[in-house]
Amino acid sequence: MNQEALQKVLIEMDNQLNQSRAELSMVNLQLDRANTNLKIIETTKTKLNDICKPSDRVWQGCGKAFLAKDVKTYLGDLDNDQKEYQDTKKSLTIKQEYLQTTLEKTLEGMTNIVGEKK
């Protein structure tokens, strides 16, 4: 390959590398948020089960207002939210693994083109 073609390939690989790093950073941030929300849900469920009876009523925040709900209904809502966050976490973990592999392969390709890292 001529020098100009190699340069174009390296520039394209560098762009891919930067894009993958940015996406991986966003995925890591989203995973952290999903994990935090899952911990909050689990803690809330544990505390409600310890403190309240299923027939008791609790206040759920809704923007600037609060809604009274039965504990049983509220726990059901929390279960639904927990399932959604677990699904999100699963898909983000798959995406994270894909991006990490992409980064490794791109770096490996660049190293093969340029030569060993020094």
C-alpha positions as CSV (number, residue, x, y, z in Angstrom):
1,M,0.0,0.0,0.0
2,N,1.2,3.5,-0.7
3,Q,1.7,6.1,2.1
4,E,-1.4,8.1,1.4
5,A,-3.7,5.0,1.5
6,L,-2.1,3.9,4.8
7,Q,-2.6,7.4,6.2
8,K,-6.3,7.4,5.2
9,V,-6.8,3.9,6.8
10,L,-5.1,5.1,10.0
11,I,-7.2,8.3,10.2
12,E,-10.4,6.2,9.7
13,M,-9.4,3.8,12.4
14,D,-8.5,6.6,14.7
15,N,-12.0,8.1,14.1
16,Q,-13.6,4.7,14.9
17,L,-11.5,4.4,18.0
18,N,-12.6,7.9,19.3
19,Q,-16.2,7.2,18.5
20,S,-16.1,3.8,20.3
21,R,-14.4,5.4,23.3
22,A,-17.1,8.1,23.5
23,E,-19.9,5.5,23.2
24,L,-18.3,3.3,25.8
25,S,-18.1,6.2,28.2
26,M,-21.8,6.9,27.7
27,V,-22.7,3.2,28.2
28,N,-20.7,3.1,31.4
29,L,-22.5,6.1,32.7
30,Q,-25.9,4.6,31.8
31,L,-24.9,1.4,33.5
32,D,-23.9,3.2,36.6
33,R,-27.3,5.0,36.7
34,A,-29.2,1.7,36.1
35,N,-27.3,0.1,39.0
36,T,-28.0,3.0,41.2
37,N,-31.7,2.9,40.4
38,L,-31.8,-0.9,41.0
39,K,-30.2,-0.3,44.5
40,I,-32.7,2.4,45.3
41,I,-35.6,0.2,44.3
42,E,-34.2,-2.8,46.3
43,T,-33.7,-0.7,49.4
44,T,-37.2,0.9,49.1
45,K,-38.8,-2.5,48.7
46,T,-36.9,-3.9,51.7
47,K,-37.8,-0.9,53.9
48,L,-41.5,-1.0,52.9
49,N,-41.7,-4.7,53.6
50,D,-40.1,-4.2,57.0
51,I,-42.1,-1.2,58.1
52,C,-45.6,-1.4,56.4
53,K,-48.4,-3.8,56.1
54,P,-49.8,-4.5,52.6
55,S,-53.0,-2.6,53.5
56,D,-51.1,0.5,54.6
57,R,-51.0,3.6,52.3
58,V,-47.8,5.4,51.2
59,W,-47.2,8.6,49.3
60,Q,-45.6,8.3,45.9
61,G,-43.9,11.4,44.5
62,C,-45.2,12.5,41.1
63,G,-43.5,15.6,40.0
64,K,-44.6,18.4,42.4
65,A,-47.5,16.3,43.8
66,F,-47.9,13.1,45.8
67,L,-50.3,10.3,45.3
68,A,-51.6,8.0,48.0
69,K,-51.2,4.3,47.1
70,D,-51.5,1.0,48.8
71,V,-48.2,-0.5,49.7
72,K,-49.0,-3.6,47.7
73,T,-49.7,-1.5,44.6
74,Y,-46.6,0.5,45.1
75,L,-44.5,-2.6,45.5
76,G,-46.0,-3.9,42.3
77,D,-45.0,-0.7,40.5
78,L,-41.5,-1.1,41.9
79,D,-41.3,-4.6,40.7
80,N,-42.2,-3.4,37.2
81,D,-39.6,-0.7,37.4
82,Q,-37.0,-3.1,38.6
83,K,-37.7,-5.5,35.7
84,E,-37.3,-2.6,33.2
85,Y,-33.9,-1.5,34.8
86,Q,-32.7,-5.1,34.7
87,D,-33.5,-5.4,31.0
88,T,-31.8,-2.1,30.4
89,K,-28.8,-3.2,32.3
90,K,-28.6,-6.5,30.4
91,S,-28.7,-4.7,27.0
92,L,-26.2,-2.1,28.1
93,T,-23.8,-4.8,29.3
94,I,-24.0,-6.5,25.9
95,K,-23.3,-3.2,24.2
96,Q,-20.4,-2.5,26.6
97,E,-18.8,-5.8,25.8
98,Y,-19.2,-5.1,22.0
99,L,-17.6,-1.7,22.3
100,Q,-14.7,-3.0,24.4
101,T,-14.1,-5.7,21.8
102,T,-14.3,-3.0,19.0
103,L,-11.8,-0.9,20.9
104,E,-9.4,-3.8,21.3
105,K,-9.7,-4.9,17.7
106,T,-9.2,-1.4,16.4
107,L,-6.1,-0.8,18.5
108,E,-4.8,-4.2,17.4
109,G,-5.4,-3.3,13.8
110,M,-3.7,0.1,14.1
111,T,-0.7,-1.6,15.9
112,N,-0.4,-4.1,13.1
113,I,-0.4,-1.3,10.5
114,V,2.1,1.0,12.3
115,G,4.1,-1.7,14.1
116,E,4.6,-2.5,17.7
117,K,3.8,0.1,20.3
118,K,6.9,1.7,21.9
